[in-house]
């Protein structure tokens, strides 16, 4: 499976509780933090829900 690099680019202030929990589940707790994840359908769905807060790159 391919890997993706997810970086939080916008603040979570003003986001819904559900979006904040999704960021926590992805491992993004602070601004400009980056995590690398496998590009599974579950992870891609989570990224889609917070795509306005993150930047995604394929590795």
N, C-alpha and C positions, 0 to 999 in steps of 0.2 A: 504494500500500500504506500501511496505517496505521503510525504510529510508536508505540513504547512507551518509557517511561522506567523503567529498572531501577535500584533502589537496594539496595545490600548493607546489611542491617539486623542480621545476626547474624554472629558471628565464624566464621572458617573453621577455627579450632582444633578438633580432634576430628573433622573431616570426613574422608571417604575421599580418597585421591589423585585418584580420578576426579572427585569433586566440586570439588576444588581446581583441577584443570585446566580444568573447565568454567567456573568463575568467572574464571580467567585468560583464557580464550578470549572471554568476554563483556566483558573489559576491567575487571573489578572486582578490584582488588588490595588495597584497604584498606577498612576499615569506614566506612560512611556515604558512600561514593563513588557517584556517579550517572552512568549512561551512557544515551544515547538510541540506539535501534536500530530498524530496520525490522522490522515484525511478520511475518517470513517463517516458514514452517513449521520451518525449522532452528533459528532463534532461539527460537521458542516451545517447541520440544522441549528445548532447553538450559535454558530457564527452568524448565520443569516438573521437571527433574532436581534443581534446587537451590531449589525454591520455598519451602522452610523457612528459607532463608538470605536471601532477597531480598524486596523489595516491588515490585510492578509496577503502573504507571499508564498508561492510554492517553492519548495527546496529541491 
